[in-house]
Amino acid sequence: MVQEQVTHEKQENREVVLEVKDLGVSFRAGTTEDYKSKVFNLFSKKDDEPKEKEFWPLRNLDLKGYQGEILGIIGSNGSGKTTLCKLISGILKPDEGSVYTDGEVSALFSLGMGFNKELTGRENVYLNGMMLGIPKDTIDEYFETIHEFSGLGEFIEQPMKYYSSGMKARLGFSVTSHLNPEILILDEALNTGDAQFGKKAADKMKQLVKQAKMVIIVTHSLNYAKRNCDRLVWLDQGEIKGDGDPKEVAKMYRDSVPKRPKRQRSFELVKANAEVKDNVIVKADDATVEYKLGRKPFHALKDLDFEIREGEVVGIIGHNGAGKSTLCKLLTNILRPDQGSILIQGDTSALLGYGTGFNAQLSGRDNIYLNGMLLNIPKDVVDRELENIIDFSGIRKSIDKPVKYYSSGMAARLGFSIAAQLKPDIFIIDEALSTGDMAFKEKASEKIQEMMESAKAVIIVSHSMRFVKQVCTRAIWMEQGQIVSDGEAEEVVEQYKESVKRKG
């Protein structure tokens, strides 16, 4: 109690640069907002579909932010974190209360929201700068610094539709953090970044608060929040449940997460129990994917040779831009190799991060049917599995809201639930759980464990070395589109971590 009083007094003596008073915003659940939505409802509408009702993701919220602080915001998916960020940045207008900010707000939402995928990285730097009200000559002045910080190299001239989620995050952070923001909001923007870039971004944020006014970070990583934030706010169902010292608030949040029901043995991430068989499920033979960077060819993947056998759980690791997401797109036939071949034995279901393939105008319920159709799943099978998918996702209250109102974590929850419930032969997970909250990550990890024992093969792209070491039977480390190392998971992870230390 004494500590809380001292903290309160320290805050009151600092300059207030953000003040939220009695803040509230409401949405209408169950509405269909456009022609496409109404047409789609002909396929999925049921007699017992919920009627339109009012939903308040935030209400009666009071919060202050102070000069020179890095403020972290944590909470489960759907707790109101993204909605609060949109209100502070002016993307949403409150229905109740007020938001005061002393300075210009620059917000970076997950995956560089606002980027145009058909434009190059260079063109998107200028597009984002102009959207933030930055004069072109200022962007000219900072461009090379932004480019160098992002670490994208020649990829800066490539259309963004070829970028991985981590590359988008790198460029988005580089733009917003180098154009002199006064109040910088990062909403799940660095969750897909590799360890080396994450450290560089953390150092940059500490520099920013010396010259800017404050930084707000939304994250599901409690360790990241404790390392980098001066103060932590815990949101739950639109209310502040904790506000203060990062270690204390993180512990309060962790203690609030419901414990999973005990099974015959307590759940713990372990290696797959499935026996590795001689049957080859995936075979790459000199697989190469080539793009044009101006007049020069660029190899996103070059001469990949590997086999994955039935029963293996393979982790794919490497820095942003190493070729991991491109490989996933090859494995799911989104891309075809320009040279060589890749053979796949079995049906593949992929979750390529953040609900790829969702239609933002449709409700979560409609998107379950849409994704089922995209995966060639008969409608009667989707009907049968619908309630299981909704229950597992844990977002039933929002299932009839348009997905454009979902946070990235809610989209990730729903995307994982759809893909996992369909029990594919080969299951590919490309950074899809990087925005999941603690409770859902535990549940999803348990589901992955079950799938590892029933699917022919599981392929996991992740920046979490701990997760790869615990779960995967094998790891493939990629750099610049080529395989650097392929072998037993613990050994390859240690090789990769040593490489990061040497470079950073």
Disulfide bonds with the S-S distance in Angstrom:
none
